[in-house]
Amino acid sequence: MRRFLQFLIVATTAWIPTLGHAQAPSDSVGKLLSLVAREFPGRTLPANATVTAGARTVMAGVKERGDVATAGRLDVIGDVSGSAYALGGDLVIGPGGHVHGDAISVGGEVRLDGGTVDGDMRRIATKSSVTANAKSADAGDDEGVMPSGGRSPFAQALGWLVVLLLVGIGTLVFADRYLDGVVRELERSVPRAFLIGLAGELALAPALLLICVGLALTLLGILVIPFAVVAFVLAAAGLLTLGYLGVASMVGSAVMRDGARHSARGAALRSLLVGVLALMVFWVLAGLAEWNGVLLLITRGLAVAVTWVAATTGFGAALASRGGALKRRPTPKTPAGGSDAAWQTPTPVRGVAAAKRPATTSAGSGDRR
């Protein structure tokens, strides 16, 4: 189990050198910047690649050279030598914050909260912000509503955590023997399960294509293709989920040092719950780090890496164990009457004959005289 945890650490930390500033989707950024270009003709705007994604804060004591732009809320507590752009969020210049250029918010508000702005402070409305402000005015809210693309990452992480816990409890109740089969396969060899899972993921698309091509050879098969695709996707999703829960159960057993994983259902439930929490902790941290774009990208990258490694390893174990249905070979049982070795003297002694099992006679083999 220690090797498995080391494997997870190596696989996840390999993502860190490739992480940098989060970049917002170029299409949405381009649309928001085009609104700025209409309001300020001839202005040199930040390139799409320099616009970070998510909320961003220029901390106190930090001096940013040039323009600072982010697709979300922007808080300036430090020093910005150029202009500050908040695309789709509020722009707040906090105590000690200094923007030498302009402070521009697209779809949000520009507020001075103890800071200074040398240039203009401009708020550019969008269709979504106008609709949101109109709804806010009808509700009696004077501050306005910041456009949002949905629930926060933290709420989404908690939602998925609850879903996985419920699915895991249901699996323990209705399919515990299949989950045990996946765990036994993981205990056999984690690297082997990971390689099988990686090969299985790469073979999913070709396998689905071959099934569709084979069914398309007949008229009846063509009609069955949509049902076959749905059944294939559901089967793959089921194996991925079962394998992920198996990895979570194994991780939970290692964290709790529960040697009797299969002894009681209560121990299995504790192991599963602790394992799911351990695998989902990076998603929860990513949700809590939404205020900082760089920290959000790092934690989200780690979360994706951990989830992919766990799902791939579990998928391989599920495939190798045939969905957890592959049973161990039964161990040979000792006959009821015992073996001949049990009647022999354990340690040979010179001059002493080994005791032998007394011969049994059948009921009708002889007559008493």
Secondary structure, DSSP 8 states (H G I E B T S, - for coil): -HHHHHHHHHHHHTTGGG--S-B--HHHHHHHHHHHHHHSTT-----GGG-EES-EEE-TT-EE-S-EEEES-EEE-SEESS-EEEETS-EEE-TT-EESS-EEEESS-EEESS-EESS-EEEE--HHHHHHHHHHHHHT-SS-----SSS-HHHHHHHHHHHHHHHHHHHHHH-HHHHHHHHHHHHH-HHHHHHHHHHHHHHHHHHHHHHHHHHTTSHHHHHHHHHHHHHHHHHHHHHHHHHHHHHHHHHHHHHHT-S-TTT-HHHHHHHHHHHHHHHHHHHHHHHHTTT-HHHHHHHHHHHHHHHHHHHHHHHHHHHHTTTTT----------TT--GGGGS-SS-BTTB----------TTS----
